[in-house]
C-alpha cells in the first residue's frame, strides 16, 4: 500500500549530493532503478532526473521491519529514503557523479508501487519504437531522453535571455488563423460559432510577425508552435516548434550577425563547442554545383565535378543524349572505394534510381592504374584520362557519374554523396560544420500547378539587380533569402521582406495571382502595408532539428516529449480519433462514410 510523504521534504536531487554532504542526514525521493540483494546487504539504485544515488540497507544495522521492507522493493517503485551520506565502502563507480557516495538508509517510505514495465528503463534499450511511443511516459524516464529534454529547456532559456538582451520582445501570435493555402497543407479547425467556416492552425507566424513590424515593435521573437499537414520523415512532425524572429530597419548582414552570435552562445554554453565566426557563406548556385544540395554537409569532401565539356563529343550516348537535351554530366569520387563489390555498386545504382536517375555510370581505378567501367568501351583513352583527371582520381578510387537534366543530376549525386559518406563512416556527430546558403532562386516552376511558385514565400525580396528579370526571365531572379545549415540539415531560414507595393505587385503577378486573389488571401497584411511599413527581415529555426543535432540524435522524436509517428498519429493517446456524433452535428459536419471507405480501399 502506498504511503504518504507527509512530514518529509526532499533535501535535493540524487546526483546533487556531493562529498560536502558526507555525514549529513538527507531525504531523497525517486524511482527504484535496480535492487541487488546480497543476503545481509541490500543495495538500491535510486533514480531521478539528475541521476543515481546508491542506497544501502544492512541487516546488522537496520531494524528487521526496515530491512524486510527494502526486500519488497521492485523496479520503478517510487520511494522516499532518509539516511546519512557516507563514502562507499564497496566498489567505486567512476561513471556516476555520485559514484563515491552512498546513503545508509534509516527510514524508507514506499510512495507508489509499480507493475513490471513493458521494457527496461535503461540508458540504451533496444526496444522497438512503437512500444516506446505507446508507453512514452515510461520511455521519458530513460536518462538519455531526460538529458535531451533538459538540453531543450536550457536552449530555450538561453535563447530568451540572449534575444531579450539584443532588444527583442517576446510576443505571442494567434493559433486560430485564416487559411492561406499557398504552401503546405493546413490543419483546419471547424468553427461552431460560424457554421461552415474554418480556422487554420499556423504553419508559421509569418504574416503576424510582419504586422508587428508594421506596428513598430522593431524586434520580435517567439518560441512558436507550428503545424503542417504533410508527409513525415525522420526530421518532420505535424506539429513542431520554431524559434521565430523578425527585425526592422535591417539588411542581410544584420540578421546574420545576430544569429551567428546566438548560435555561438548556444553551442558554447550547452556543449562547450566553439563556433568560429563569421560562419562561411555560399550562394545557392555554388552549393548546388559543388554538392548537389542547397543544404550541403561540409564534414567531408566528395564534391561534384562537371565533366559536360569533356564528354560532349564522346561515343557514349547516355552522356551525349543528356547534354543535347540541355542537361549535364557530373561525377563524384568515392576515395579508396575502387574494390567495391559489383553487388554493392548495383545497390547504389538502384538507390540512385530512387532520386530520378535512369541509371548510374561508374569507373573503378585499379591499383595498377587500369580501369573497370560500365562505359569505358565507348570512350577513347584520352577521354577516360581527362575524366579521371577532372575528378582527381587515383588508383583505388571509385568514380560515379549521372547524366540528365541539372535538377535530376544534382538530386541523384547529392543523395549518393551522403549515402557513400554513411557507408564510409565520414559523418562524425561530434563535428559541427555551419554554413549560410544565400541568394536562393526567388521562384521555382511547378509542373503540377503549371506556374511559378515562391521558393520561400510570396513576401521575399528579390535581389535588386535582378528586378528587371521578373518580367522577362522569372526563373533567374535571385532572392534576398538565406538558410543556416548544420551538417547537411537546414536549421532555419529567412529573408529580407518586400516592403514596397510595386515590387509586391510584381511578385504576385509572377506567381499568377490577380490583385483580387492576393487581397482575398493576404488582404489584412497588404492593407497594413498602406500605412507606412519599415524595411524588415526575419528568420526562423526549427528548434526540434537544432536540439536533435546538439543531442547527436538521428530523429527529432528523440528530443520531443510526446511526438507523433509517420502517419501523424499518437500511439500513446490514439489521436486522432473519432468524436461524438453530437459534436459533429453541432459543428454542421457529416462524415462521408462511402468516401472514407473508398479512400481506405486504395
N, C-alpha and C positions, 0 to 999 in steps of 0.2 A: 504494500500500500504506500502511495506517495506521501511524503512528509512535508511539513511546512518549513519555509526558511525563516519563519518569524524569529526575531532576536539575533539573526546573523546578518552581517553586512560584508560583502566581498571586499577583501583588502586590496586586491589588484588582479590583473590577468596572470595566467600561468607563467608566460615567458617574460613577464615584467619583474619576476623575482630575481634578485641578484645576490652576490656574496655579501653585500651590505646587510641583507636580511637574515644572515645566519644567527640563530639564537632567538629570533623573533617568533611570536605566535601569530600566524596569519590564517585567514579564511579564504579558500579558493573554491571556485564553482566551475563546473563544466561537464563534459561528456567523457565517459569511460572509453578510452581508445583501445586498451588492451589490459588483460589481467593475467598475471603469472603467479601460480600457486606453487611454492617450493616447500610445502609442508608446514613448517613453523613460521614461514615468512610469506606474505602476500605483497606483490608489487602491482600497483595500478598506474598506468599512464593516463593522466588527466589531460584532456584537450579542450582548449577554447580557440578563438580566432587568432590568438597571439602565438600559440604553440603548445608544447607539452611540459608537464611537471610530473616527476615520479613521486607517487605516494607510497609509504611503507606501513604495513601492519605487521606487528611482531607478537606472536602468540605468548612469548615470555614477558612482554611488556604490557600489551593491551589487555583489558579485561575480556573474558570469554565472549560476552554478548557482542562487543565491538568486532572481535576477530571473526565470529560467525557471520556477522552482518556483511563484513568485507567479502566473505566466501560467496555470498549471493550475488555479487556484482557481475554484470554482464556488459558486453559491448553496447555502447550508446545509452546506457543508463545515465541520467542526469543526477549529479551528486553535489553536495557541499561538504568540504573537508576542512576541519580545524586542526592545526598542529604546528609544531616548531620546525623551522627550516634548519637543515644541517648539511654538512658536506657529505657526499655519498660515501658510504662505507664499502660499496661494491665497485663494479667497473664504471669508469667514467665514459660518457658518450660525447665525444668531441663535436659531433654533428648537431647537437642541440644547444640552444642558448643557455638552457638550464642543466646541461649535461653533467655538471659537477655537483649539483644540489639535489636534495630530496626533502620531502616533508614527512616527519614522523607523526602520523595521524593520532589525534586524541579524541576527536568527535567526528562522526560520519552521519550525514542525513541523505537518504535516497529521495530526491525531489521528484523524480519521474522514472518509471521503468520503460523498457523498450522491447519490442519484438525483435527477432533476428532480422537485420537489414537484408534486402534482396541482393546486395553486393557489398564488398568490403569498403569501409570509409578510409581508404588509403590514398597516399600521395599520387601514385600512378597505377590505378586499377585498369584492367583491360576489359572492363565491362562494355557491352555494346551501347552505342549512343542512344538507341531507342529506349533501353532500360534506364539509363542515366537520366534521360529527359522526362520519362514517366515519373520517376521519383526524384525530381530536381531538388526538392527540399533536402534530400539526403546527399545528393551529389554536391550541393553547395557547401556541405560541411567539410569536403575534402580540402586539405591545406593549399593545394595549387590553385583551386578556384577561389578560395578566400583571399589568397595573395593577389590574384588578378583583380578582384573587385575592390580590394583596398587600394591597389595601384590606381584603378579608375577613379576612386574617390579623391585620392591625392592629386591626380592630374586636374580634376575639375576645380579643386580648391586653389591650386596654383594658377590655373587659367583665370579664374575670377580675380584673384589678387593682382596678377600681372596686368590684366586689361584695365582694372579699376585704376591702378597707378598710372596707366597710359591715357587716362581721361575718358575711358569708355563707360557708358551707362548700361546696366543690365535692365532690359525692358522686355516684358513678355508680349508675344503676339498671339492672335486668336488660333484656336484649334478648329473651330467650326467655320469654314470658309466657303466662298463661292468656287464652283468647279471651273478651272481653266485648263481644258484638256490638251493644251499644247505641251507635249512631253509624255511622261509615263502615265499609266492609268491611275485615276484617283480612286481612293476608297470613299464611297458615298454613304451618307447618313440621312435617312428619311426624316422629314420634319412632321411632327404630329400637329403643330400649331398652323403650319402652312401646307395643307394636304396636297400631295402630288409634287412637292418641291423637296430638294435635297441640298444638304451641306456636303462639302468635300473636306476630308482631312488634309492638312497641308503636306505637300511634297517638299516644301521648304518655306521659310518665312520671307521669300524674296520680295514680293510686292509690298508687304508691310514694312520691311526694313528700308526700302526705298522711300516709302511715305514718311518714315521717321526722319530721313534726311531732309525731305521737303519741309518737315515741321521744325527743323532747326536743332535737332538733338546731336548733330555733329559727329558723335562716335557712339555706336550702339553695339552691344553683343548680347548673345543669348545662348544657353545650352539647351537646344530645342529638340523636341520630339518631332519626327517627320515620318511620313507614311507613303509608300508606293506599292501599288498592286501590280507587281511584276514577278517574272520568274526568278527563283532564288539560286544563288551559288554560295560557295563557302564564305564569301565576304559580303553577302547580301542578306537582308532581313526585311520583312514587310514593314516593320516599324524600327526605326533606327534613330540615332542621336547625332546632331550636328553641333559643333562649336561654330556659331554663326556670327558674323560681324559685318558692319558697314561703316564707311568713313566718308566725310565730306571734305571738299577742297584738297584732294589728293590726286596723285598720278601713280603709275605702276610702281615706281621705286619706293614710294611712301608705304604702300601696302606691303610690299615685300620686306622692307626694313623692319616693320613692327612684328611681322610674323616670323622672320628669321630669329629675332631676339626672343620671341615667345618659345619657339622650338628649342633654342639653345638652353633656355632656362629649364624647360620641362625635362630634357634629356640629362642635363647636369644634375638636377635635384632629385630626380626619380631613379635614374640609372647610373649616375656618376660618369656619363659619357659626354665628352667634349665635342660639340658640333662646331666645325670650323666655318667661320663666317668671312666673307659672304658665301652663300651657297651657290654652287655652279648653276649657270643658266644655259639653256639650249632652246633654239627655236623648234617648233613642231616639225618643220620641214627637215631639219638636221636630224632630229630624233628618229623620224621615220626612215630616212635614208640610211642611217648608221645602225639602227636597232630594230626596225620594222615595228615599232611600237611608240605610242605617244606617252607611255609610262615606262621607260626603259629601266632595267635593272643594271646598275653600274658596278655591281660587285664582281663582275667578270667581263672579259672582252668578247670574243667571238662576234665581231661586228660584221654587218652585211657589206659585201663588196659588189658594186655594179659592174658587170662584165658585158653589158649590152654592146658597147662599141667593139669589143674584142671578138665577139661571136656573130656579129650581124651578117657576115658573109659566109658563115661556116656551112657544112653539109648536114647539120643536124636539124631536121625540120621542126622539132619541138621548140628549139631556140629561135630559129628564124621566123616561124609562124607567129610566135608571141610578139616579136619585135615588129613584124609587118602589121599586126593588129593594134599597134600603138602601145604595147606593153614593154616589159623589160625582162632582163635575165640577171639574177643576182645570186650570190652564194655566200656560204659561211664555212669556216674552217674549224672542225672539231679536233683540236690539237691532241695528238697521241692516240687517236681512236682508229687508226688505219687497219688494225687487225680485228675490227668489229665483225662478228659472225654475220653471214648473209641473212639469217633468220631475224636477227635484231635490226638489220638495215631495212628488211621488208616491213617489220613492225613500225618503223619510223616513217616509211612511205605511207602506210595506212593511216598513221597519226596525222600526216600532212594533208591527206585527203579530207580529213575531218574539218580542215580550215579552208577548203575550197580548191586545193591543188588537184590537178588531173593526175599528177604523178610527181616523182622527185628523182632528179638525176644525181648520181654520186660518182666520186672518183677517189679511190684509195691510193695513197702513195706508199708503195712497199719500201722496206728498209734498204733495198738495193737501188732505189730510185725509179723502178718501173711502176707502171700504173695498172690498177684493176678498176674498170669503169663500166658504167652502163651505157656510155655513149662514145667512148674513145674511137671506135671504128669509123665514126662519121667525121672525125676531126683530123687535121694534119698534126704532125709532131710539133710544129711551131705554134699552132693554135692551143694545143694542150699545154705546152710550156708557158705560154702567155697567161693562160687561165691560172695555172699553178702559181706563177709569179704574182699575179694580181691578188691572190688570196694568201700570199706569203706561206705557201705550202712547203713542207719539209718531209723527209722520209718519216713514216709513221703517222702522218696526218690523214684525216678523212674529210673530204670536201663534199658539201651538199649544194644543189642548185635548184631554184624554182624559176619557171618562165611562164608569165601570164600578165594580166593587167596589173598595174602597180599595186593596187589595193590588195589583190589576192597574193602577190609575191610578198608584200610586207606582212600580211596576216600569217602566211604559211611559215616564212623564215623567222618571224618574230616569235611565234609559238614554238617552232622547232628549236630555236636558240635556248629558250627556257627549259624545254624538255631535256635537251642534251646536258644543260647545266645541272639539272637534278640528277641525271644518271651519272654524271662525272663528279658529283658531290662538290660543286663550286659555290653553292648557296649557303653561306655562313650566317647563322641567325644573330651572332653577336657582332656583326659588322653592319654599320648603318651608312648608306650612301644616299644622300639627299640630292634632289635636282629640281630646279624650276624649269618647266616647259612653257614656252611663251609663243605668242603670235600664231595661235591656232587659226585654221580656216574659220571665217565667220559663219559660213553656210556649208551644208553638205546636201547632195542630191539624194532624195528618197525615191527609189524605184516604186515602192508601194504606193506613195501618195502622188507620184509624178510631179513633184515640185521640190524647190529648195526648202530645207528646214534649218532652224538655228542649231548650230553645233552645241552651244551652251543654252542661251535663251534669247528672246527677241529684244532684250534691252541691253545687249552687249555692244560696246562701242567699236566701230571699225577703226583700223589704223588710218590716221588722217590722210596719209599719202595714197591710200587705196580707195578712198571715197569715190573717185571718178569711175572705178571699175564696177560699182554696184549696178549701173545701168547696162554696161557692155559685157562684162565677164564676172558675174557674181561669185562663181566658184573660186576665183583667185583672190578675193578680198580677205585680208587677214584681220583677226580680231585683237583688240587690246585685252586679251584673256591670258590667264596664267594658271597652271596647275602645280601643286607641290607634290613631288613624287618621292617615295622612300622604298628602296629595294624592290622596284618593279610594281609597287602598289600606289595608286593615286590616293594620297591622304586628303587632299582638298583641292578646291578650285575656285576661281573667281574672275572678276573682270572689272574694267572701267565701264561705267554705265553710260548709256546715251542720255544726255540732258537737254539736247537741242531738238525742237519739234521737227524741223525739216529733215534731220537725219533719221529720227524715229519713223517719220512717214515713209522715207526711202526704204527703211528696213522692213516695214510691214508690206510695202509694195513688192520687195524682193521675195518675201515669204508667201506672196499670193493672197494677202489679206486686203480686203477693201477697208477703208477707214471706218465704215459702218460696223463691219465684223470685228475690227480691232476694238472699237468702243464697246461693243457688246461684251467682249471678254475682259478688257482691261480698262474700261471707261473711268473707274474711280482713280486709277493711277494717272491716266492721261489728263484727266481734269485737274488733278493736283499739280501737274506739270505746268498748267497755265498761270500759276500763281507764284512763280519765282522758285526755280529748282537749282540747287547748287551742283557743281560738278561732284560726282561721288563714285565710290567704288567699294567693292566688298570681297569677301572670301568666306568659304565655309569648309570646315574639316569634317570628315567622318570620324567622330570620336571613337566608335567601335573599332574601326580599322586601325586608328592610331594606337589604341591600347593593345590590340591584337599583336602588332609588330613590337611594341615595347615589351610585352609579356612573352614574346617569342612563341606565340601560338599560331596554328595553321588555320583556325576558323574563328570568326567573331562570336560564334556561340560560346566559346570558352571565356569570353570577357563580358557577357551579358547575363544578368541574373536569371531571367526567365525567357529564353529565346524560343523562336518557332523553328519547325523543321522545314524541309524544302517545299512542301505543299502549303506552307503558311499556316499550318495548324499547330496547336499546343498539345503535346501528348499528355501533359500533366492535368490540364483542366478540360480537355476535349473541346476546346474552342477552335474554329467556330462550330456552332451547334444550332439546331432548330429552336425556334421560340414559340411561345404560346400563341395559338390561333387568335386569341383576343387582342394580343399586342399587334399582330399584323392587321387585324380589322381596324383597330384604332388608327393605324398609320395609312389605311387605304391601300394595303398591299395584298395581292393574292399570288400565291406560288403557282407557277405553270408546271404542274407535275409532268405533263407529257414532254415538255421541252427539257426538263431535268433528266427524265429517263432517256430521251434521245441523246442528250449530251453524254450521259454516263455510258451509253452503249457504243460510243465512238471508239 
